[in-house]
């Protein structure tokens, strides 16, 4: 089986599993992404409501585990992030197609929103730790936020990275080179990936291209972990 076949099959498995349980944790992403989509055209978005959705989505995907500084805060700590993400300057990131990743403006916006989130969390994390933490704010947390609110980047967690390594990607940590490598993959197999993606929708919500890649690589990493692969 070719690598692209494995990727598509894995993404389809993830999507199908989510459909089997109407209250499964995978639905948390759908709920979060939908409300942020709608909020981008709302002249008076309810940032408190959006923060609740974001918090629950993050909790569903492990960001409130015992070692996380977020566990020590309520959902309102996310309100400033929601306000930043809803800025019109980030409209170009919402559901961005992989071909758009090559545009300098889009690359700049990626950097800006990532840095905005990191800067917001930095003093909060230090406060919780009771000291200045020398390491950067977790890229896993930031990319999960970006996936849940903008659908513009995979969540670079362990399973995604393991899946990327398994399929031989040169870059598997969050950086511009990784995003461009993902764009190369999508462009090279655009017809097949788009055919699969057209079937991945819930009502009027269509899964973005980055979500398909996120699901596929994550599922591959998850399956290899479950099988005890080295």
N, C-alpha and C positions, 0 to 999 in steps of 0.2 A: 504494500500500500504506500502510495506517495505521501509525502509530508502534508501536502495541502488537503488530501483526503482525510488524514488523521485529524487535522485541525478542524475541518468542517464537521466530521462525525462527532468529535468531542464537544463542539459548540452546540450541536443539535441535541446531544445527550443531556447537556446542562439545561438547555431550554425545555426539553420534554419533561425532565424531572421536575422543573418548576411548575409545569402545567398540571402535574399529577396531584399537587397539594395546594389548594386554593389559599391556605394560610401558611405556606412554607416560607422559610426565611429568604429564599430567593425573590419572593414577591416584594420584600422591603425595598429593593432597588427600584422596582417598577413604580411603587407608590412615591418614593422620593423623587425620582426623575420626572414623573408626571407633574407633581405639584410645583417643581422648579421650572418646568417648561411653561406651565400656565402663568406662573408668577412673572415671567419675563415680559408679558404683555399686560400685566395688571398695573394700573397707575398707582395703586395703594396696596402693595403686597403685605400680607401679614407675616412679618419676619419671625414672630414668636411661634406661629403655627409651622412655618417652614423649618425652624430650628428643631422643633419636636420631631418632625419627619426625619431630618438629617440625623439626629441623635439616635433614633430607633434603628435606622438603617445601619449606622456605624456599630451599634450594639449587636445587631444581627450578624455582622461580619467581624466580630472579635475585637473591636476597638475600645471596648469597655471592660476588657479582662482585668484581672487583679493588678497587673503590672502597669496598667495605663494611668497616666495622670488624669485623664478625663473622668475616670471612675470617681474621683474626689470632687467633681464639679457637677452642677446641674446643667440641664440642656441650654439654659440661657447664655452660657459661656460661648455658645456657637452663634449667637445673634450677630455680632460684628462681622463674622465670616460670611454669613448669609447676605448681609448688606453689601459687602465687598463683591461677592459673586454676582449679585444682581445688577451691578453697574453696567450701563450700556456698552462700555468699552469691551466687555467680555461676551457680548452677544455672538461675536464671530467664533467663539469656542463651543457654543452649544451644539451638540450633535455633529461636530465638524467632520467632514469627509476626510479620508486620509490624504487625498490629493491636496487639500488645503493646508496640510502641515508644512508644506514647502514655502508658504508665503511668509515673508519677513514679519509682517504685522501679526500674523497668528503666532509665530514663534516668540515674538516679544510679549504678546499677551499671556502665553503659557508661562513664561518666566515671571511676569509681574504677578499673576494670580497665585502662583506657587509661593513666591516670596511673601506676598501679602498674608497668606495663611500661616506660613512659618513664623513671621514676625509677630503675629497675633498670639500664637501659642507659646513663643519663647519665654516671656516673663511668667506666664501661667504655670508652665512646667517647672520653672525654677522655684516658684513659690511653693508648689506642692512638694518638690524634692527638698526644700529648705536649703538649697545651695545652687550655685550656678552650674548647670549641667553642660559639660563641654561638647557633647555630641550634637549634631543637627537634629531638629525635630524629625521624627520618623517619616521617610518618604512613603511608607505604606499608608500611614494615616492620611497624609496629604493627598495621595493619589486616589485613595478610597473616597475622600470628600469630592474630588474632581469628577470621579466616575459617577457618583450619586447625584451630583447637582448639575453637571454640564455634559456628562457622557463623552468627554473629550480625551480621556487617557485611561488605559487599563490600570487596575489597582495592582501595584507591583508587590504583591505579597509573596510568600514562600512558594505556594503552588503555581502561581503565574510564572515566577522565575524558573522553577524546576521544569515546567512545561516548555518554556522558551529554550532552556538548555537542551532538553530532550530533542527538540526539532532542529537544533544546531544553530540557533541565532547567535550572532557574534556579541550582541549587547542584550543584557537581561535586567539591568538596573535602570532606574528612571534617569534619563538624560536625553538631550536632543538627538544624539546618535541613535538611541534605541527607538525613539518615535519615528525617525526617518527610515530606519530599517523595517519597522512595521508598515510604514507607508509603501515601501518597496514591495513587500510581500502582497499587500492588498492590491496594488496596481498591477502586479504581475499575474494575479489570479482574480482580477476584478469581476469577470463574468460569473465565475463559479461562486465566489463569495457573495456577490449581490443576489444571485439566485437563492442561496440559502437564507440570506438576511430578509428577503421579501416575505418569507414564511414566519419570521420572528416578530410578531406584533401582538399587542393586546388591545383590542378595540382600536382607538385612534392613536395608540402609542406604538411607534415603530422603533425597534431597537437600532441604535446608531452603530456605525461600523466598528468603533472602538469597543463597544460592548460585545460584539461578536468575537473579536480577537480576545478580549478579556475572558469570556466564557470558555473559548476553545483551549487556550493555553492553561487556564486554571484547571479545567477538567483533566487535561493530560497530566498535569503535575499531581493532582489529587489521586488519580487512578494509579499512577506509578508509586505514590506513597502508600496507598492502600495495599498494593501488591508487594510492598517491601523492596521495590527496585532500588538499585544502587546508582 
